[in-house]
Amino acid sequence: MITRISFNVCVTTPSALPPNDEPVGAVALMVNPDKNCSTSTPGSTIGATQSSKAACQAGRNDDDVWYKFTATQASHIVRLLNITGVYGETGSPYRHIEVFKSASGQPDERIACTGLGDTEALLTGLTAGEVYFVRVYAAHSWNGVITRISFNVCVLTP
């Protein structure tokens, strides 16, 4: 028995790597003085690649981008808002926030890792004046679909 199917083929040009695809290009975030996201930074995982630093969700750290901020207090919140699936699973895209201490000018010790759908990470025990790295990534879904997201990220002061 011969089965015939119809399909379309699409050839596209790959997106350029974002400048913050690796920690060395981390985008600086402003720290808001309160719990309002008055100042936020737009971001996207379009064109991003997997970093060499292992993710807290093993095997799901594709498409990450990096940010950094200088703590002003012992506690801050990193929040994602306006999250939109650009392609892949666009309904409720999987995303993660990870935060790292930085003793060497690079992300060293992971201090926070959110779940698949969390939109913020509460950070405590920070040192004012220290730099912290934030990694945001869209994860493969359970069925292997790669998702790219756009979002805004902000750092709040509780």
N, C-alpha and C positions, 0 to 999 in steps of 0.2 A: 504494500500500500504506500503510495506517495502522498505526502502531506505538503500542501503549499501554504505559505504564509506571506503576508505583506508586512513591510517594515520600512522605516525611514532611517537614513544614516546622516549624522551630523558631525561636521568637523569644525572645531573651534580653535582659536588661538589661546594658549594658556595665559592666565592672568599673571601679571608681574608679581614678584614677591613683595609683600608689604615691608616697609622699612623696619618694623618691629617684629619680624618673623623669628628673630633670635634675641636673647637677653641683651646682647651688646647694643641693639637698636631700640631698647625699651623706651616707650614714650612716657614722659614725665606727667604725672597726674597732680592736679591741685587738690589740697585737702580742704574740704568745706568745714567751716567752724561750727556747724550744727548738723542736725539730722536731715537737712534739706539738700537736695541735689541741685543747688543753684549753679554750680559749675560742674559740667560733665564733659567727657571726651568721647567723640565718636570713634567707633572701631568696627572692624570687619575681619573675618577669617578668609575672605576671598583671596586666593593665591597663596595662602599660608601653607607651610609644610610642618611636618612633625619635628619637634626639637629632640635633641639627643638626651635631654634630662627626662628620666622616667616619670610618668604621670602617676597620680594616686589611684587612678582607675586603669589598671594594667591593660595594655592593648587598645586603649580608647583615646589616646592623646594626639590624634591627628589634628592638623589645622589650627595650631596654637599661635597666639600673638602675645606680646609681652609689654608690660607697663611697670612703672616704678613710682614710689612716692616716699616722701620723708615724713615720718611720724611726728606729730606735734604733741601727742599725749600717749598715755599707756593703752588706750583703747580707741579703735577705729572700726568702721564698717566699710567693706568694699561692696558696692552694689552695681548690678547690671540692670539696665532698664531699656525700654524700646527694643526688645529683642525680636528680630525678624528672621525667619528662615529665608535665605536668599535662594537656595535650591537644595535638593535632597528632601529630607523630611521637614517640610516647612510649617506644618500645623503647630507642633509644640516641640521645637528642636531641642535635642539633648545638648547641654552645655555645662561646663565646669568652671569654677574659679579656684585657683590655687594661689597661695601666698607664701613667699619664702623670705627668711632672714638673709642678710647680705653682709657677711664679714669681709669678703674678698672683693667686693664690687660686682660680684655675680651672684645669682641665686644659689644659696648654700643649703640651708636647712628649711624643709617644708614645715610651716606652722599652721596651715589651714588647707582644707580640701572640701569642697562642697559636693553634694549629691547631684544626680543627673539634672534635676529640674530646679535646683535652688538658684535664687537670684541675688543672694548676698551672703557674705562671710563676715561674722563678728570676730574681730581680732582683739585679744587681750594680752597683757604682759609685754607690750611693745616698749621700746625705749625711744623717748623723744629725741629727735635729731638723727636717728638711724634711718637708712634707706631700706625699703622692703620692695620686693619684686612681686608682681601680680601676673599670673598666666591665665588667659582665657582661651578656652578651646571648645569647639563643637566636636562632639564625639560621633563615631560611627554608631548607628542605631543597632539594636540587637539583630536586625536582619542584614546588617552590613552596608546600609545605604550611607554614603558620605554626605554630610550636611555642612553647608556654609551659612554663617549667620552674620548679620550686622546688628549693632547694639550701641549703647552709650554706657560708659563706666564712670563711676564717681567714688570718691572716698569721703565718708562722713565722719563726724565726731559726735558720739553719743553724749 
